[in-house]
């Protein structure tokens, strides 16, 4: 019986790669006997520059896949050698109780691999890369070099502006808090004269400003409590525009207007990372006058975006993009 795994790769490549943690790998081996392996990862854990990605795997052996068909689980450890993951080091261990070619499908096995790869191109939330590994499996006593293709969540980070005069401090884990500075009461600029397509953004800003002081609540998207993306979804929803729920998706909405304060307009979505140039961890809504409204651990609040402000420079250093919806 011929293997069904060639069909499996079509399923993996059709997986929702726009989700940040989803990725699929198809690898073709050149050892004897030949091994083809297909992996699907649904989430990842980041520890510093490294990423740990658990996966489910199916590996076939033989020129036409007529040998053992191993099924199990494992984990990749990926260490980018540059911010763009061009190149990166990768290693894995895997194991399973199944050989789907055997009666009852039971046969324990262990595998490992080590090698390097490079993220070749990034299209929005999707990254495409290539990998070369040496791999071995105890079942069948096979080993050799394999060439793989990875599709899914990007491993690297997009190039961004980094504030050279600001040193990033360590980031607390809870809801991206930042220092708060004491300053004179601030009066929002009037948006009454805004018209046309920008009116929706102005209405969203006015809605967000009206709920200042609402407490932070993880997963919250109403006046009982907001998280960062919940506030923006609520504000734009009240203005008649439906936005995605997650900050990762809001960070891809509309078009980029970069990180130049002079180019910002009220209603632009500001995108922040855990560190300068890092993955998306927080979003806010620009309200004008160098300020933005957002929901962090202190609740729904207005903060400054300035390199010379004690609190604002914390945000300024981690400001990675701005999105305009009109």
C-alpha positions as CSV (number, residue, x, y, z in Angstrom):
1,X,0.0,0.0,0.0
2,X,1.4,3.4,-0.9
3,X,1.8,6.1,1.7
4,X,-0.9,8.7,2.3
5,X,1.7,11.3,3.5
6,X,2.0,13.2,0.2
7,X,-1.6,14.3,0.8
8,X,-0.6,15.3,4.4
9,X,1.7,18.0,3.2
10,X,-1.1,19.7,1.4
11,X,-3.1,19.7,4.6
12,X,-0.1,21.2,6.5
13,X,0.6,23.9,4.0
14,X,-3.1,24.8,4.1
15,X,-2.9,25.3,7.9
16,X,-3.8,28.8,9.2
17,X,-0.2,30.1,9.0
18,X,-1.5,33.6,9.8
19,X,-1.8,32.6,13.5
20,X,1.4,33.6,15.1
21,X,2.4,30.2,16.5
22,X,1.3,27.9,13.7
23,X,3.9,26.5,11.3
24,X,4.4,23.4,9.1
25,X,7.6,21.7,7.8
26,X,8.0,19.2,5.0
27,X,11.5,17.5,4.8
28,X,12.9,15.2,2.1
29,X,15.7,12.9,3.2
30,X,18.7,11.8,1.1
31,X,19.9,8.9,3.3
32,X,19.4,5.2,2.8
33,X,16.6,4.3,3.2
34,X,15.1,7.6,2.3
35,X,13.1,9.4,5.0
36,X,10.4,12.0,4.3
37,X,9.0,13.9,7.4
38,X,6.0,16.2,7.9
39,X,5.6,18.3,11.0
40,X,2.9,20.5,12.3
41,X,3.4,23.0,15.2
42,X,0.5,24.9,16.8
43,X,2.3,27.0,19.4
44,X,5.7,28.2,20.5
45,X,7.4,29.3,23.7
46,X,10.0,32.1,23.5
47,X,13.0,32.2,25.9
48,X,15.2,35.1,25.1
49,X,16.2,34.8,21.4
50,X,15.4,31.0,21.3
51,X,12.0,29.5,20.5
52,X,10.8,26.1,21.6
53,X,8.1,24.7,19.2
54,X,6.4,21.4,20.0
55,X,5.1,19.5,17.0
56,X,3.3,16.4,15.8
57,X,5.1,14.4,13.2
58,X,4.7,11.7,10.6
59,X,7.9,10.2,8.9
60,X,7.9,7.6,6.1
61,X,10.9,5.5,5.1
62,X,11.7,4.0,1.8
63,X,12.0,5.3,-1.8
64,X,8.2,5.3,-2.2
65,X,7.3,5.5,1.4
66,X,6.5,1.8,1.6
67,X,8.7,1.3,4.7
68,X,7.8,2.2,8.4
69,X,5.5,5.1,8.9
70,X,6.3,6.6,12.2
71,X,3.9,8.9,14.1
72,X,4.6,10.8,17.3
73,X,5.5,14.1,18.8
74,X,8.6,16.2,19.4
75,X,10.0,19.7,19.8
76,X,12.2,22.0,17.8
77,X,14.7,24.3,19.5
78,X,15.3,27.3,17.2
79,X,18.0,29.9,17.8
80,X,18.1,32.8,15.3
81,X,21.6,34.1,14.6
82,X,20.2,37.4,13.4
83,X,17.1,39.5,14.0
84,X,15.6,38.3,10.7
85,X,16.4,34.6,11.3
86,X,18.8,34.6,8.3
87,X,20.2,32.2,9.3
88,X,19.1,30.2,12.4
89,X,20.2,27.0,14.1
90,X,17.7,24.3,14.8
91,X,17.7,21.0,16.6
92,X,14.9,18.5,17.6
93,X,14.1,15.4,19.5
94,X,11.0,13.3,18.8
95,X,9.5,10.0,19.8
96,X,6.4,8.0,19.5
97,X,4.7,4.6,20.0
98,X,3.3,4.2,16.5
99,X,4.4,2.6,13.3
100,X,1.3,2.8,11.1
101,X,2.6,0.0,8.8
102,X,2.6,-2.6,11.6
103,X,-0.4,-4.6,12.7
104,X,-2.1,-2.7,15.5
105,X,0.3,0.2,14.7
106,X,2.5,-0.2,17.8
107,X,6.2,0.2,17.7
108,X,8.3,2.6,19.8
109,X,10.9,4.8,18.2
110,X,13.1,7.8,18.9
111,X,14.5,10.4,16.6
112,X,16.7,13.5,16.6
113,X,18.0,16.1,14.2
114,X,20.3,19.1,14.1
115,X,21.1,21.7,11.4
116,X,20.5,25.2,10.2
117,X,18.0,27.2,8.2
118,X,17.2,30.6,6.9
119,X,13.9,32.6,6.7
120,X,13.9,33.5,3.0
121,X,10.8,35.7,2.7
122,X,8.2,37.2,5.0
123,X,4.7,38.1,3.7
124,X,2.8,39.8,6.5
125,X,2.2,37.2,9.1
126,X,3.6,34.3,7.0
127,X,7.2,33.3,6.8
128,X,8.8,30.9,4.3
129,X,12.2,29.3,5.0
130,X,14.5,26.4,4.1
131,X,16.3,24.0,6.4
132,X,19.2,21.5,6.1
133,X,19.4,18.9,8.9
134,X,21.1,15.7,9.8
135,X,18.6,13.3,11.3
136,X,18.4,9.8,12.7
137,X,15.6,7.4,13.7
138,X,16.0,4.3,15.9
139,X,13.2,2.6,14.0
140,X,14.8,1.2,10.9
141,X,18.2,2.4,12.1
142,X,18.3,5.2,9.5
143,X,20.1,8.5,9.3
144,X,21.1,11.1,6.8
145,X,20.8,14.6,5.5
146,X,17.4,16.1,4.8
147,X,16.2,19.3,3.0
148,X,13.1,20.9,4.4
149,X,10.7,23.8,3.7
150,X,9.1,25.7,6.6
151,X,5.8,27.7,6.1
152,X,4.0,29.6,8.9
153,X,4.7,31.9,11.7
154,X,7.8,34.0,11.0
155,X,10.9,33.1,13.1
156,X,12.5,36.5,12.6
157,X,11.5,40.0,13.3
158,X,10.8,42.8,10.9
159,X,13.4,45.5,10.7
160,X,12.2,48.6,12.7
161,X,13.4,51.9,13.9
162,X,15.3,51.7,17.1
163,X,15.7,54.6,19.4
164,X,19.5,54.9,19.7
165,X,19.4,57.3,22.6
166,X,17.2,55.0,24.8
167,X,18.3,51.9,26.5
168,X,15.5,49.3,26.9
169,X,14.8,48.2,30.4
170,X,13.5,44.8,31.3
171,X,9.8,44.4,30.6
172,X,7.4,43.2,33.3
173,X,5.3,40.2,32.2
174,X,1.9,41.6,33.1
175,X,0.0,43.5,30.5
176,X,2.9,45.6,29.3
177,X,3.0,48.2,32.1
178,X,5.3,51.3,31.9
179,X,6.4,54.0,34.2
180,X,3.9,56.8,34.7
181,X,5.0,60.4,34.9
182,X,3.3,63.2,36.8
183,X,2.4,66.1,34.5
184,X,-0.2,68.9,34.2
185,X,-3.7,67.9,33.3
186,X,-4.0,67.3,29.5
187,X,-6.9,68.5,27.4
188,X,-7.5,66.4,24.2
189,X,-7.3,68.3,20.9
190,X,-10.7,69.0,19.3
191,X,-11.7,66.6,16.6
192,X,-15.0,68.3,15.8
193,X,-13.9,69.6,12.4
194,X,-12.6,66.2,11.1
195,X,-14.6,64.9,8.2
196,X,-14.6,62.4,5.4
197,X,-12.9,59.0,5.9
198,X,-11.0,60.2,9.0
199,X,-14.3,60.9,10.8
200,X,-14.5,57.2,11.8
201,X,-11.1,57.3,13.3
202,X,-11.9,60.6,15.1
203,X,-15.1,59.0,16.5
204,X,-13.1,56.0,17.7
205,X,-10.7,58.3,19.6
206,X,-13.5,60.2,21.2
207,X,-15.1,56.9,22.3
208,X,-11.8,55.7,23.8
209,X,-11.2,59.0,25.6
210,X,-14.7,58.7,27.1
211,X,-13.8,55.5,28.9
212,X,-10.5,56.7,30.5
213,X,-10.1,55.2,34.0
214,X,-11.8,51.9,33.1
215,X,-9.8,49.1,34.8
216,X,-7.6,46.7,33.0
217,X,-9.1,43.3,32.5
218,X,-7.4,40.5,30.5
219,X,-9.7,39.6,27.6
220,X,-11.9,42.5,28.4
221,X,-13.6,44.4,25.6
222,X,-16.4,46.5,27.3
223,X,-16.8,49.1,30.0
224,X,-16.4,46.5,32.7
225,X,-12.7,46.3,31.8
226,X,-10.4,46.4,28.7
227,X,-7.2,44.8,27.6
228,X,-5.2,46.7,25.0
229,X,-6.8,45.2,21.9
230,X,-10.2,45.1,23.5
231,X,-10.2,48.8,24.0
232,X,-9.3,49.5,20.3
233,X,-11.9,47.0,19.1
234,X,-14.5,48.6,21.3
235,X,-13.7,52.2,20.2
236,X,-13.7,51.4,16.5
237,X,-16.8,49.2,16.9
238,X,-18.7,52.1,18.4
239,X,-17.6,54.1,15.3
240,X,-19.0,51.5,13.0
241,X,-15.8,49.6,12.0
242,X,-15.2,46.0,13.0
243,X,-11.6,45.2,13.9
244,X,-10.0,41.8,14.7
245,X,-9.9,40.9,18.4
246,X,-6.2,40.1,18.8
247,X,-3.4,42.7,18.9
248,X,-1.4,40.6,16.5
249,X,-4.1,40.9,13.9
250,X,-4.8,44.6,14.6
251,X,-1.0,45.2,14.0
252,X,-1.6,44.0,10.4
253,X,-4.8,46.0,9.8
254,X,-4.9,48.9,7.4
255,X,-1.6,50.2,6.1
256,X,1.7,51.1,7.8
257,X,2.5,54.7,8.4
258,X,5.8,54.0,10.2
259,X,7.2,55.5,13.4
260,X,7.5,59.2,12.6
261,X,5.4,61.3,15.0
262,X,5.0,64.0,12.3
263,X,3.1,61.5,10.1
264,X,0.6,60.3,12.7
265,X,-3.1,61.2,12.7
266,X,-5.7,60.6,15.4
267,X,-7.0,57.1,15.2
268,X,-3.8,55.4,14.1
269,X,-3.1,52.2,15.9
270,X,0.3,52.2,17.5
271,X,2.1,48.8,17.7
272,X,4.6,48.0,20.5
273,X,6.9,45.1,21.2
274,X,8.2,43.5,24.4
275,X,11.6,45.0,23.4
276,X,12.6,47.3,20.5
277,X,11.8,45.6,17.3
278,X,10.4,42.6,19.1
279,X,7.1,40.6,18.5
280,X,3.8,42.4,19.0
281,X,2.8,42.6,22.7
282,X,0.7,45.8,23.0
283,X,-1.4,48.3,20.9
284,X,-2.6,51.8,21.6
285,X,-4.7,54.4,19.8
286,X,-3.0,57.7,18.8
287,X,-5.1,60.7,20.0
288,X,-3.0,63.6,18.8
289,X,-0.6,66.0,20.5
290,X,2.1,63.2,20.8
291,X,-0.2,61.1,23.0
292,X,-2.0,57.8,22.8
293,X,-4.7,56.1,24.8
294,X,-4.3,52.4,25.8
295,X,-5.2,49.9,28.4
296,X,-2.3,48.6,30.5
297,X,-2.0,47.5,34.2
298,X,-3.0,51.0,35.3
299,X,-6.2,50.8,33.4
300,X,-7.3,52.9,30.4
301,X,-5.0,55.8,30.3
302,X,-3.3,58.4,28.1
303,X,0.5,58.2,27.8
304,X,3.1,60.3,26.0
305,X,5.2,59.1,23.1
306,X,8.4,60.9,23.5
307,X,12.1,60.0,23.9
308,X,12.7,62.8,26.4
309,X,9.8,62.0,28.7
310,X,10.6,59.7,31.7
311,X,7.5,57.5,31.0
312,X,7.1,58.2,27.3
313,X,10.6,57.1,26.3
314,X,9.8,53.6,27.6
315,X,7.0,53.4,25.0
316,X,9.0,55.3,22.4
317,X,11.8,52.7,22.5
318,X,9.3,49.8,21.9
319,X,7.2,51.6,19.3
320,X,7.6,49.4,16.2
321,X,4.8,50.5,13.8
322,X,1.7,52.5,13.2
323,X,-1.4,51.4,11.2
324,X,-3.9,53.6,9.5
325,X,-7.3,52.2,8.7
326,X,-8.5,54.8,6.1
